[in-house]
Amino acid sequence: MAPLPFNRPKQLSLGPLESEILSILWELGSATAKDIHDRILDDPDRELAYPSVMTVLQRLQKKGWLSCDRSQRTYRWSPVVSREEATMLQAHQHLHTFLAVGNPDTVAAFADSLDTASLDQLEAIAQKIKAMRQRQEGDHAQ
């Protein structure tokens, strides 16, 4: 299993336009604000001002999702983490939020509503946790 990425955004929450722009950048690899603006306006039913795209790009950079190459006259924006890494980070955050409930009985109560496939996934996760704990205990014993 891959570890959590080292480069993590400072803020994981994203608005709808932020998510859309980040998705475009994952697809393109890197792009200028004009490339992104043009891509959004490919939809004839969409209206979006170019300065709005710039504002969102800057916001995503502040949150730690994007980097900007300013070495050329036209700035190029690139995602700091891949789509897969972002999914992993967001799942990790959701898990911590879920476990913050703190009461094992409350968390376990959700098991009644799970289907067989979900229960099988939870069992596989429990087995991996058990194996990691055994490795850690073995490392500490040495």
N, CA, C and O atoms as a GROMACS GRO file, in nm:
protein
  568
    1MET      N    1   0.085  -0.118   0.000
    1MET     CA    2   0.000   0.000   0.000
    1MET      C    3   0.089   0.124   0.000
    1MET      O    4   0.187   0.130   0.074
    2ALA      N    5   0.055   0.220  -0.081
    2ALA     CA    6   0.134   0.343  -0.093
    2ALA      C    7   0.114   0.429   0.032
    2ALA      O    8   0.003   0.440   0.084
    3PRO      N    9   0.223   0.491   0.081
    3PRO     CA   10   0.209   0.582   0.195
    3PRO      C   11   0.141   0.712   0.151
    3PRO      O   12   0.131   0.741   0.032
    4LEU      N   13   0.095   0.788   0.249
    4LEU     CA   14   0.038   0.918   0.217
    4LEU      C   15   0.145   1.004   0.152
    4LEU      O   16   0.262   0.995   0.190
    5PRO      N   17   0.108   1.086   0.056
    5PRO     CA   18   0.209   1.169  -0.013
    5PRO      C   19   0.276   1.267   0.082
    5PRO      O   20   0.215   1.319   0.175
    6PHE      N   21   0.404   1.290   0.055
    6PHE     CA   22   0.482   1.384   0.137
    6PHE      C   23   0.433   1.527   0.116
    6PHE      O   24   0.416   1.602   0.211
    7ASN      N   25   0.410   1.564  -0.011
    7ASN     CA   26   0.357   1.698  -0.042
    7ASN      C   27   0.206   1.696  -0.024
    7ASN      O   28   0.132   1.646  -0.108
    8ARG      N   29   0.163   1.751   0.087
    8ARG     CA   30   0.020   1.752   0.115
    8ARG      C   31  -0.032   1.895   0.113
    8ARG      O   32   0.032   1.985   0.167
    9PRO      N   33  -0.147   1.915   0.050
    9PRO     CA   34  -0.208   2.048   0.056
    9PRO      C   35  -0.235   2.087   0.202
    9PRO      O   36  -0.265   2.002   0.286
   10LYS      N   37  -0.224   2.218   0.229
   10LYS     CA   38  -0.250   2.267   0.365
   10LYS      C   39  -0.396   2.258   0.400
   10LYS      O   40  -0.433   2.240   0.516
   11GLN      N   41  -0.480   2.271   0.300
   11GLN     CA   42  -0.624   2.268   0.320
   11GLN      C   43  -0.684   2.175   0.215
   11GLN      O   44  -0.669   2.197   0.095
   12LEU      N   45  -0.752   2.070   0.261
   12LEU     CA   46  -0.805   1.970   0.168
   12LEU      C   47  -0.941   2.007   0.109
   12LEU      O   48  -0.976   1.959   0.001
   13SER      N   49  -1.016   2.090   0.177
   13SER     CA   50  -1.150   2.121   0.127
   13SER      C   51  -1.142   2.202  -0.002
   13SER      O   52  -1.060   2.293  -0.016
   14LEU      N   53  -1.230   2.167  -0.095
   14LEU     CA   54  -1.233   2.234  -0.225
   14LEU      C   55  -1.376   2.271  -0.261
   14LEU      O   56  -1.470   2.195  -0.236
   15GLY      N   57  -1.392   2.388  -0.319
   15GLY     CA   58  -1.521   2.428  -0.372
   15GLY      C   59  -1.542   2.366  -0.509
   15GLY      O   60  -1.449   2.308  -0.565
   16PRO      N   61  -1.662   2.378  -0.564
   16PRO     CA   62  -1.692   2.316  -0.694
   16PRO      C   63  -1.602   2.366  -0.809
   16PRO      O   64  -1.555   2.285  -0.889
   17LEU      N   65  -1.579   2.497  -0.816
   17LEU     CA   66  -1.494   2.549  -0.924
   17LEU      C   67  -1.348   2.510  -0.900
   17LEU      O   68  -1.275   2.481  -0.996
   18GLU      N   69  -1.305   2.508  -0.775
   18GLU     CA   70  -1.169   2.462  -0.744
   18GLU      C   71  -1.151   2.317  -0.790
   18GLU      O   72  -1.051   2.283  -0.852
   19SER      N   73  -1.249   2.233  -0.758
   19SER     CA   74  -1.242   2.092  -0.799
   19SER      C   75  -1.239   2.077  -0.951
   19SER      O   76  -1.165   1.995  -1.005
   20GLU      N   77  -1.320   2.157  -1.019
   20GLU     CA   78  -1.325   2.151  -1.164
   20GLU      C   79  -1.190   2.191  -1.225
   20GLU      O   80  -1.139   2.125  -1.316
   21ILE      N   81  -1.133   2.298  -1.176
   21ILE     CA   82  -1.003   2.345  -1.229
   21ILE      C   83  -0.893   2.246  -1.198
   21ILE      O   84  -0.807   2.220  -1.282
   22LEU      N   85  -0.894   2.190  -1.079
   22LEU     CA   86  -0.793   2.090  -1.043
   22LEU      C   87  -0.807   1.966  -1.132
   22LEU      O   88  -0.708   1.907  -1.173
   23SER      N   89  -0.930   1.928  -1.161
   23SER     CA   90  -0.954   1.814  -1.249
   23SER      C   91  -0.900   1.841  -1.390
   23SER      O   92  -0.842   1.752  -1.453
   24ILE      N   93  -0.919   1.962  -1.438
   24ILE     CA   94  -0.864   2.000  -1.570
   24ILE      C   95  -0.712   1.990  -1.568
   24ILE      O   96  -0.652   1.940  -1.662
   25LEU      N   97  -0.651   2.037  -1.460
   25LEU     CA   98  -0.505   2.032  -1.451
   25LEU      C   99  -0.453   1.888  -1.440
   25LEU      O  100  -0.348   1.857  -1.495
   26TRP      N  101  -0.525   1.802  -1.370
   26TRP     CA  102  -0.484   1.661  -1.366
   26TRP      C  103  -0.490   1.601  -1.505
   26TRP      O  104  -0.406   1.520  -1.542
   27GLU      N  105  -0.590   1.641  -1.581
   27GLU     CA  106  -0.604   1.590  -1.717
   27GLU      C  107  -0.493   1.641  -1.808
   27GLU      O  108  -0.435   1.565  -1.886
   28LEU      N  109  -0.462   1.771  -1.798
   28LEU     CA  110  -0.363   1.833  -1.887
   28LEU      C  111  -0.219   1.820  -1.838
   28LEU      O  112  -0.126   1.829  -1.918
   29GLY      N  113  -0.199   1.799  -1.711
   29GLY     CA  114  -0.064   1.793  -1.653
   29GLY      C  115  -0.019   1.930  -1.605
   29GLY      O  116   0.021   1.945  -1.489
   30SER      N  117  -0.026   2.027  -1.691
   30SER     CA  118  -0.001   2.167  -1.655
   30SER      C  119  -0.072   2.252  -1.760
   30SER      O  120  -0.100   2.207  -1.871
   31ALA      N  121  -0.100   2.377  -1.723
   31ALA     CA  122  -0.173   2.463  -1.817
   31ALA      C  123  -0.161   2.607  -1.773
   31ALA      O  124  -0.129   2.637  -1.658
   32THR      N  125  -0.188   2.695  -1.868
   32THR     CA  126  -0.196   2.838  -1.835
   32THR      C  127  -0.340   2.868  -1.792
   32THR      O  128  -0.431   2.787  -1.814
   33ALA      N  129  -0.360   2.983  -1.733
   33ALA     CA  130  -0.495   3.025  -1.693
   33ALA      C  131  -0.584   3.033  -1.818
   33ALA      O  132  -0.702   2.999  -1.812
   34LYS      N  133  -0.528   3.079  -1.929
   34LYS     CA  134  -0.606   3.089  -2.054
   34LYS      C  135  -0.650   2.951  -2.101
   34LYS      O  136  -0.764   2.933  -2.144
   35ASP      N  137  -0.559   2.852  -2.093
   35ASP     CA  138  -0.595   2.714  -2.132
   35ASP      C  139  -0.714   2.665  -2.049
   35ASP      O  140  -0.808   2.606  -2.103
   36ILE      N  141  -0.709   2.690  -1.920
   36ILE     CA  142  -0.814   2.645  -1.830
   36ILE      C  143  -0.944   2.719  -1.859
   36ILE      O  144  -1.051   2.659  -1.866
   37HIS      N  145  -0.934   2.851  -1.876
   37HIS     CA  146  -1.051   2.932  -1.906
   37HIS      C  147  -1.116   2.886  -2.036
   37HIS      O  148  -1.238   2.870  -2.043
   38ASP      N  149  -1.035   2.863  -2.138
   38ASP     CA  150  -1.088   2.816  -2.267
   38ASP      C  151  -1.156   2.680  -2.252
   38ASP      O  152  -1.260   2.656  -2.311
   39ARG      N  153  -1.096   2.593  -2.173
   39ARG     CA  154  -1.152   2.458  -2.153
   39ARG      C  155  -1.290   2.468  -2.087
   39ARG      O  156  -1.383   2.398  -2.128
   40ILE      N  157  -1.302   2.553  -1.988
   40ILE     CA  158  -1.431   2.570  -1.919
   40ILE      C  159  -1.534   2.630  -2.015
   40ILE      O  160  -1.650   2.589  -2.015
   41LEU      N  161  -1.490   2.726  -2.096
   41LEU     CA  162  -1.583   2.791  -2.190
   41LEU      C  163  -1.615   2.706  -2.312
   41LEU      O  164  -1.696   2.746  -2.396
   42ASP      N  165  -1.553   2.588  -2.324
   42ASP     CA  166  -1.590   2.494  -2.430
   42ASP      C  167  -1.737   2.455  -2.417
   42ASP      O  168  -1.802   2.419  -2.516
   43ASP      N  169  -1.787   2.461  -2.295
   43ASP     CA  170  -1.929   2.436  -2.271
   43ASP      C  171  -2.005   2.563  -2.307
   43ASP      O  172  -1.988   2.665  -2.241
   44PRO      N  173  -2.089   2.559  -2.412
   44PRO     CA  174  -2.157   2.682  -2.457
   44PRO      C  175  -2.254   2.741  -2.353
   44PRO      O  176  -2.292   2.857  -2.362
   45ASP      N  177  -2.293   2.660  -2.256
   45ASP     CA  178  -2.385   2.710  -2.153
   45ASP      C  179  -2.313   2.772  -2.034
   45ASP      O  180  -2.377   2.815  -1.938
   46ARG      N  181  -2.181   2.776  -2.039
   46ARG     CA  182  -2.102   2.828  -1.927
   46ARG      C  183  -2.059   2.971  -1.952
   46ARG      O  184  -2.026   3.009  -2.064
   47GLU      N  185  -2.060   3.048  -1.846
   47GLU     CA  186  -2.000   3.182  -1.847
   47GLU      C  187  -1.910   3.190  -1.726
   47GLU      O  188  -1.950   3.156  -1.615
   48LEU      N  189  -1.789   3.234  -1.749
   48LEU     CA  190  -1.694   3.249  -1.639
   48LEU      C  191  -1.590   3.351  -1.681
   48LEU      O  192  -1.530   3.340  -1.787
   49ALA      N  193  -1.571   3.450  -1.597
   49ALA     CA  194  -1.474   3.556  -1.628
   49ALA      C  195  -1.332   3.504  -1.607
   49ALA      O  196  -1.306   3.426  -1.515
   50TYR      N  197  -1.243   3.547  -1.693
   50TYR     CA  198  -1.102   3.508  -1.682
   50TYR      C  199  -1.045   3.541  -1.544
   50TYR      O  200  -0.974   3.458  -1.488
   51PRO      N  201  -1.073   3.661  -1.487
   51PRO     CA  202  -1.019   3.690  -1.353
   51PRO      C  203  -1.066   3.590  -1.246
   51PRO      O  204  -0.996   3.568  -1.147
   52SER      N  205  -1.182   3.530  -1.265
   52SER     CA  206  -1.230   3.429  -1.170
   52SER      C  207  -1.139   3.306  -1.174
   52SER      O  208  -1.109   3.247  -1.070
   53VAL      N  209  -1.096   3.269  -1.293
   53VAL     CA  210  -1.004   3.156  -1.306
   53VAL      C  211  -0.873   3.188  -1.236
   53VAL      O  212  -0.819   3.105  -1.163
   54MET      N  213  -0.821   3.308  -1.256
   54MET     CA  214  -0.697   3.349  -1.190
   54MET      C  215  -0.711   3.346  -1.037
   54MET      O  216  -0.621   3.301  -0.967
   55THR      N  217  -0.823   3.394  -0.988
   55THR     CA  218  -0.848   3.396  -0.843
   55THR      C  219  -0.848   3.254  -0.787
   55THR      O  220  -0.788   3.227  -0.683
   56VAL      N  221  -0.915   3.164  -0.857
   56VAL     CA  222  -0.922   3.025  -0.810
   56VAL      C  223  -0.785   2.959  -0.817
   56VAL      O  224  -0.748   2.885  -0.726
   57LEU      N  225  -0.709   2.985  -0.922
   57LEU     CA  226  -0.574   2.929  -0.932
   57LEU      C  227  -0.487   2.977  -0.815
   57LEU      O  228  -0.415   2.898  -0.754
   58GLN      N  229  -0.495   3.105  -0.784
   58GLN     CA  230  -0.417   3.158  -0.672
   58GLN      C  231  -0.463   3.098  -0.539
   58GLN      O  232  -0.381   3.070  -0.452
   59ARG      N  233  -0.593   3.080  -0.525
   59ARG     CA  234  -0.647   3.020  -0.402
   59ARG      C  235  -0.598   2.875  -0.389
   59ARG      O  236  -0.560   2.832  -0.280
   60LEU      N  237  -0.600   2.800  -0.499
   60LEU     CA  238  -0.552   2.662  -0.497
   60LEU      C  239  -0.403   2.655  -0.465
   60LEU      O  240  -0.357   2.562  -0.399
   61GLN      N  241  -0.328   2.754  -0.512
   61GLN     CA  242  -0.186   2.759  -0.479
   61GLN      C  243  -0.167   2.786  -0.330
   61GLN      O  244  -0.082   2.724  -0.266
   62LYS      N  245  -0.244   2.879  -0.274
   62LYS     CA  246  -0.235   2.909  -0.130
   62LYS      C  247  -0.271   2.788  -0.046
   62LYS      O  248  -0.211   2.764   0.059
   63LYS      N  249  -0.369   2.711  -0.092
   63LYS     CA  250  -0.412   2.591  -0.019
   63LYS      C  251  -0.309   2.479  -0.032
   63LYS      O  252  -0.314   2.381   0.044
   64GLY      N  253  -0.217   2.492  -0.127
   64GLY     CA  254  -0.113   2.392  -0.144
   64GLY      C  255  -0.144   2.286  -0.249
   64GLY      O  256  -0.075   2.184  -0.255
   65TRP      N  257  -0.246   2.309  -0.332
   65TRP     CA  258  -0.282   2.213  -0.436
   65TRP      C  259  -0.202   2.233  -0.564
   65TRP      O  260  -0.180   2.137  -0.638
   66LEU      N  261  -0.158   2.356  -0.592
   66LEU     CA  262  -0.092   2.386  -0.719
   66LEU      C  263   0.043   2.452  -0.697
   66LEU      O  264   0.069   2.514  -0.593
   67SER      N  265   0.128   2.437  -0.796
   67SER     CA  266   0.250   2.516  -0.805
   67SER      C  267   0.241   2.597  -0.934
   67SER      O  268   0.166   2.564  -1.026
   68CYS      N  269   0.317   2.705  -0.937
   68CYS     CA  270   0.313   2.792  -1.054
   68CYS      C  271   0.455   2.816  -1.103
   68CYS      O  272   0.542   2.860  -1.027
   69ASP      N  273   0.478   2.787  -1.230
   69ASP     CA  274   0.607   2.814  -1.293
   69ASP      C  275   0.601   2.954  -1.352
   69ASP      O  276   0.529   2.979  -1.449
   70ARG      N  277   0.677   3.044  -1.294
   70ARG     CA  278   0.677   3.184  -1.337
   70ARG      C  279   0.801   3.217  -1.421
   70ARG      O  280   0.832   3.334  -1.443
   71SER      N  281   0.870   3.115  -1.468
   71SER     CA  282   0.994   3.140  -1.542
   71SER      C  283   0.967   3.193  -1.684
   71SER      O  284   1.054   3.256  -1.744
   72GLN      N  285   0.849   3.169  -1.735
   72GLN     CA  286   0.813   3.220  -1.867
   72GLN      C  287   0.722   3.341  -1.852
   72GLN      O  288   0.676   3.373  -1.742
   73ARG      N  289   0.696   3.407  -1.961
   73ARG     CA  290   0.607   3.524  -1.959
   73ARG      C  291   0.466   3.484  -1.916
   73ARG      O  292   0.399   3.557  -1.842
   74THR      N  293   0.422   3.369  -1.964
   74THR     CA  294   0.290   3.316  -1.927
   74THR      C  295   0.309   3.211  -1.818
   74THR      O  296   0.384   3.115  -1.835
   75TYR      N  297   0.242   3.230  -1.705
   75TYR     CA  298   0.254   3.138  -1.593
   75TYR      C  299   0.189   3.004  -1.628
   75TYR      O  300   0.083   2.998  -1.692
   76ARG      N  301   0.256   2.895  -1.584
   76ARG     CA  302   0.200   2.760  -1.602
   76ARG      C  303   0.171   2.702  -1.464
   76ARG      O  304   0.255   2.706  -1.374
   77TRP      N  305   0.053   2.649  -1.451
   77TRP     CA  306   0.007   2.593  -1.325
   77TRP      C  307   0.009   2.441  -1.333
   77TRP      O  308  -0.027   2.383  -1.436
   78SER      N  309   0.053   2.377  -1.223
   78SER     CA  310   0.060   2.231  -1.218
   78SER      C  311   0.011   2.182  -1.082
   78SER      O  312   0.032   2.248  -0.981
   79PRO      N  313  -0.054   2.066  -1.081
   79PRO     CA  314  -0.097   2.009  -0.952
   79PRO      C  315   0.024   1.960  -0.873
   79PRO      O  316   0.121   1.910  -0.931
   80VAL      N  317   0.018   1.974  -0.742
   80VAL     CA  318   0.126   1.929  -0.654
   80VAL      C  319   0.110   1.781  -0.623
   80VAL      O  320   0.210   1.710  -0.605
   81VAL      N  321  -0.013   1.733  -0.617
   81VAL     CA  322  -0.041   1.592  -0.594
   81VAL      C  323  -0.123   1.536  -0.709
   81VAL      O  324  -0.195   1.610  -0.776
   82SER      N  325  -0.111   1.407  -0.731
   82SER     CA  326  -0.189   1.342  -0.838
   82SER      C  327  -0.334   1.324  -0.792
   82SER      O  328  -0.365   1.340  -0.674
   83ARG      N  329  -0.418   1.290  -0.885
   83ARG     CA  330  -0.559   1.263  -0.852
   83ARG      C  331  -0.567   1.148  -0.749
   83ARG      O  332  -0.646   1.154  -0.655
   84GLU      N  333  -0.486   1.045  -0.770
   84GLU     CA  334  -0.486   0.929  -0.680
   84GLU      C  335  -0.440   0.970  -0.539
   84GLU      O  336  -0.499   0.928  -0.440
   85GLU      N  337  -0.336   1.053  -0.531
   85GLU     CA  338  -0.289   1.099  -0.401
   85GLU      C  339  -0.395   1.185  -0.332
   85GLU      O  340  -0.413   1.176  -0.210
   86ALA      N  341  -0.464   1.268  -0.410
   86ALA     CA  342  -0.570   1.352  -0.353
   86ALA      C  343  -0.682   1.265  -0.297
   86ALA      O  344  -0.734   1.294  -0.190
   87THR      N  345  -0.719   1.161  -0.370
   87THR     CA  346  -0.823   1.069  -0.322
   87THR      C  347  -0.780   1.004  -0.192
   87THR      O  348  -0.859   0.991  -0.099
   88MET      N  349  -0.653   0.963  -0.186
   88MET     CA  350  -0.601   0.900  -0.065
   88MET      C  351  -0.602   0.999   0.054
   88MET      O  352  -0.642   0.962   0.164
   89LEU      N  353  -0.560   1.121   0.031
   89LEU     CA  354  -0.557   1.222   0.137
   89LEU      C  355  -0.698   1.254   0.187
   89LEU      O  356  -0.720   1.265   0.308
   90GLN      N  357  -0.791   1.267   0.095
   90GLN     CA  358  -0.929   1.298   0.136
   90GLN      C  359  -0.992   1.181   0.209
   90GLN      O  360  -1.066   1.201   0.306
   91ALA      N  361  -0.964   1.058   0.166
   91ALA     CA  362  -1.015   0.940   0.236
   91ALA      C  363  -0.956   0.933   0.377
   91ALA      O  364  -1.025   0.900   0.473
   92HIS      N  365  -0.829   0.966   0.388
   92HIS     CA  366  -0.761   0.967   0.518
   92HIS      C  367  -0.826   1.068   0.611
   92HIS      O  368  -0.849   1.041   0.729
   93GLN      N  369  -0.857   1.186   0.557
   93GLN     CA  370  -0.922   1.289   0.637
   93GLN      C  371  -1.062   1.244   0.680
   93GLN      O  372  -1.102   1.265   0.795
   94HIS      N  373  -1.137   1.183   0.589
   94HIS     CA  374  -1.271   1.134   0.622
   94HIS      C  375  -1.266   1.027   0.731
   94HIS      O  376  -1.349   1.024   0.822
   95LEU      N  377  -1.166   0.938   0.721
   95LEU     CA  378  -1.151   0.833   0.821
   95LEU      C  379  -1.124   0.894   0.959
   95LEU      O  380  -1.184   0.852   1.058
   96HIS      N  381  -1.034   0.992   0.964
   96HIS     CA  382  -1.004   1.057   1.092
   96HIS      C  383  -1.127   1.128   1.149
   96HIS      O  384  -1.151   1.124   1.269
   97THR      N  385  -1.204   1.191   1.063
   97THR     CA  386  -1.327   1.257   1.107
   97THR      C  387  -1.425   1.154   1.161
   97THR      O  388  -1.488   1.175   1.265
   98PHE      N  389  -1.437   1.042   1.091
   98PHE     CA  390  -1.528   0.936   1.132
   98PHE      C  391  -1.484   0.877   1.267
   98PHE      O  392  -1.566   0.856   1.356
   99LEU      N  393  -1.355   0.852   1.280
   99LEU     CA  394  -1.305   0.792   1.404
   99LEU      C  395  -1.305   0.890   1.521
   99LEU      O  396  -1.298   0.848   1.637
  100ALA      N  397  -1.313   1.018   1.491
  100ALA     CA  398  -1.316   1.119   1.597
  100ALA      C  399  -1.444   1.111   1.679
  100ALA      O  400  -1.455   1.173   1.785
  101VAL      N  401  -1.541   1.034   1.631
  101VAL     CA  402  -1.663   1.012   1.709
  101VAL      C  403  -1.622   0.959   1.846
  101VAL      O  404  -1.684   0.992   1.948
  102GLY      N  405  -1.518   0.877   1.848
  102GLY     CA  406  -1.458   0.834   1.974
  102GLY      C  407  -1.524   0.717   2.042
  102GLY      O  408  -1.458   0.645   2.117
  103ASN      N  409  -1.650   0.695   2.021
  103ASN     CA  410  -1.721   0.586   2.087
  103ASN      C  411  -1.724   0.465   1.993
  103ASN      O  412  -1.792   0.470   1.890
  104PRO      N  413  -1.653   0.356   2.026
  104PRO     CA  414  -1.651   0.239   1.938
  104PRO      C  415  -1.790   0.182   1.909
  104PRO      O  416  -1.814   0.131   1.800
  105ASP      N  417  -1.881   0.190   2.007
  105ASP     CA  418  -2.017   0.139   1.984
  105ASP      C  419  -2.089   0.219   1.877
  105ASP      O  420  -2.163   0.162   1.796
  106THR      N  421  -2.068   0.352   1.875
  106THR     CA  422  -2.131   0.436   1.774
  106THR      C  423  -2.076   0.403   1.636
  106THR      O  424  -2.151   0.391   1.539
  107VAL      N  425  -1.944   0.388   1.628
  107VAL     CA  426  -1.882   0.354   1.500
  107VAL      C  427  -1.927   0.215   1.455
  107VAL      O  428  -1.959   0.196   1.338
  108ALA      N  429  -1.929   0.120   1.547
  108ALA     CA  430  -1.967  -0.018   1.514
  108ALA      C  431  -2.114  -0.028   1.473
  108ALA      O  432  -2.150  -0.120   1.399
  109ALA      N  433  -2.197   0.063   1.519
  109ALA     CA  434  -2.340   0.059   1.485
  109ALA      C  435  -2.361   0.071   1.334
  109ALA      O  436  -2.463   0.024   1.283
  110PHE      N  437  -2.268   0.132   1.262
  110PHE     CA  438  -2.280   0.144   1.117
  110PHE      C  439  -2.266   0.009   1.048
  110PHE      O  440  -2.310  -0.006   0.934
  111ALA      N  441  -2.207  -0.089   1.115
  111ALA     CA  442  -2.187  -0.220   1.054
  111ALA      C  443  -2.319  -0.286   1.016
  111ALA      O  444  -2.324  -0.363   0.920
  112ASP      N  445  -2.425  -0.257   1.090
  112ASP     CA  446  -2.555  -0.316   1.058
  112ASP      C  447  -2.605  -0.278   0.920
  112ASP      O  448  -2.681  -0.353   0.858
  113SER      N  449  -2.564  -0.162   0.870
  113SER     CA  450  -2.615  -0.115   0.741
  113SER      C  451  -2.521  -0.149   0.625
  113SER      O  452  -2.550  -0.111   0.511
  114LEU      N  453  -2.412  -0.218   0.650
  114LEU     CA  454  -2.316  -0.249   0.544
  114LEU      C  455  -2.353  -0.377   0.470
  114LEU      O  456  -2.407  -0.471   0.528
  115ASP      N  457  -2.321  -0.380   0.340
  115ASP     CA  458  -2.344  -0.502   0.263
  115ASP      C  459  -2.222  -0.595   0.279
  115ASP      O  460  -2.123  -0.559   0.343
  116THR      N  461  -2.232  -0.713   0.222
  116THR     CA  462  -2.126  -0.814   0.238
  116THR      C  463  -1.992  -0.765   0.184
  116THR      O  464  -1.888  -0.787   0.246
  117ALA      N  465  -1.994  -0.698   0.069
  117ALA     CA  466  -1.868  -0.650   0.009
  117ALA      C  467  -1.801  -0.548   0.101
  117ALA      O  468  -1.679  -0.550   0.117
  118SER      N  469  -1.880  -0.460   0.161
  118SER     CA  470  -1.823  -0.360   0.253
  118SER      C  471  -1.766  -0.427   0.376
  118SER      O  472  -1.658  -0.389   0.424
  119LEU      N  473  -1.838  -0.526   0.428
  119LEU     CA  474  -1.787  -0.599   0.545
  119LEU      C  475  -1.658  -0.673   0.511
  119LEU      O  476  -1.566  -0.680   0.593
  120ASP      N  477  -1.650  -0.728   0.390
  120ASP     CA  478  -1.527  -0.796   0.347
  120ASP      C  479  -1.412  -0.696   0.339
  120ASP      O  480  -1.299  -0.727   0.376
  121GLN      N  481  -1.441  -0.574   0.290
  121GLN     CA  482  -1.337  -0.471   0.284
  121GLN      C  483  -1.289  -0.434   0.424
  121GLN      O  484  -1.169  -0.422   0.448
  122LEU      N  485  -1.383  -0.417   0.516
  122LEU     CA  486  -1.345  -0.384   0.654
  122LEU      C  487  -1.262  -0.495   0.716
  122LEU      O  488  -1.166  -0.468   0.790
  123GLU      N  489  -1.297  -0.619   0.688
  123GLU     CA  490  -1.220  -0.732   0.740
  123GLU      C  491  -1.078  -0.731   0.683
  123GLU      O  492  -0.981  -0.757   0.755
  124ALA      N  493  -1.064  -0.702   0.554
  124ALA     CA  494  -0.931  -0.694   0.491
  124ALA      C  495  -0.849  -0.581   0.554
  124ALA      O  496  -0.729  -0.597   0.578
  125ILE      N  497  -0.915  -0.468   0.581
  125ILE     CA  498  -0.846  -0.356   0.645
  125ILE      C  499  -0.801  -0.396   0.785
  125ILE      O  500  -0.688  -0.367   0.825
  126ALA      N  501  -0.888  -0.463   0.859
  126ALA     CA  502  -0.854  -0.507   0.995
  126ALA      C  503  -0.734  -0.602   0.992
  126ALA      O  504  -0.648  -0.595   1.079
  127GLN      N  505  -0.728  -0.691   0.893
  127GLN     CA  506  -0.615  -0.783   0.881
  127GLN      C  507  -0.485  -0.708   0.853
  127GLN      O  508  -0.380  -0.743   0.907
  128LYS      N  509  -0.492  -0.606   0.767
  128LYS     CA  510  -0.372  -0.527   0.737
  128LYS      C  511  -0.325  -0.451   0.861
  128LYS      O  512  -0.205  -0.442   0.887
  129ILE      N  513  -0.419  -0.397   0.937
  129ILE     CA  514  -0.384  -0.325   1.060
  129ILE      C  515  -0.318  -0.421   1.158
  129ILE      O  516  -0.218  -0.387   1.221
  130LYS      N  517  -0.374  -0.540   1.170
  130LYS     CA  518  -0.317  -0.641   1.261
  130LYS      C  519  -0.174  -0.676   1.219
  130LYS      O  520  -0.086  -0.686   1.304
  131ALA      N  521  -0.152  -0.695   1.089
  131ALA     CA  522  -0.018  -0.729   1.039
  131ALA      C  523   0.080  -0.615   1.064
  131ALA      O  524   0.195  -0.639   1.102
  132MET      N  525   0.035  -0.489   1.044
  132MET     CA  526   0.123  -0.374   1.070
  132MET      C  527   0.159  -0.365   1.217
  132MET      O  528   0.274  -0.337   1.251
  133ARG      N  529   0.062  -0.389   1.304
  133ARG     CA  530   0.089  -0.385   1.448
  133ARG      C  531   0.189  -0.492   1.488
  133ARG      O  532   0.279  -0.467   1.568
  134GLN      N  533   0.174  -0.611   1.431
  134GLN     CA  534   0.267  -0.719   1.462
  134GLN      C  535   0.408  -0.685   1.416
  134GLN      O  536   0.506  -0.714   1.485
  135ARG      N  537   0.420  -0.622   1.297
  135ARG     CA  538   0.552  -0.578   1.248
  135ARG      C  539   0.611  -0.473   1.340
  135ARG      O  540   0.730  -0.477   1.373
  136GLN      N  541   0.529  -0.378   1.382
  136GLN     CA  542   0.576  -0.270   1.470
  136GLN      C  543   0.621  -0.327   1.603
  136GLN      O  544   0.724  -0.286   1.657
  137GLU      N  545   0.544  -0.420   1.658
  137GLU     CA  546   0.581  -0.481   1.785
  137GLU      C  547   0.710  -0.560   1.770
  137GLU      O  548   0.793  -0.561   1.862
  138GLY      N  549   0.728  -0.624   1.656
  138GLY     CA  550   0.853  -0.697   1.629
  138GLY      C  551   0.971  -0.603   1.618
  138GLY      O  552   1.081  -0.635   1.664
  139ASP      N  553   0.949  -0.486   1.557
  139ASP     CA  554   1.056  -0.385   1.545
  139ASP      C  555   1.094  -0.329   1.680
  139ASP      O  556   1.212  -0.305   1.707
  140HIS      N  557   0.995  -0.307   1.768
  140HIS     CA  558   1.022  -0.251   1.901
  140HIS      C  559   1.088  -0.352   1.994
  140HIS      O  560   1.158  -0.313   2.087
  141ALA      N  561   1.065  -0.481   1.970
  141ALA     CA  562   1.120  -0.584   2.055
  141ALA      C  563   1.269  -0.604   2.029
  141ALA      O  564   1.341  -0.657   2.114
  142GLN      N  565   1.315  -0.561   1.913
  142GLN     CA  566   1.456  -0.583   1.876
  142GLN      C  567   1.547  -0.479   1.932
  142GLN      O  568   1.668  -0.484   1.910
   0.00000   0.00000   0.00000
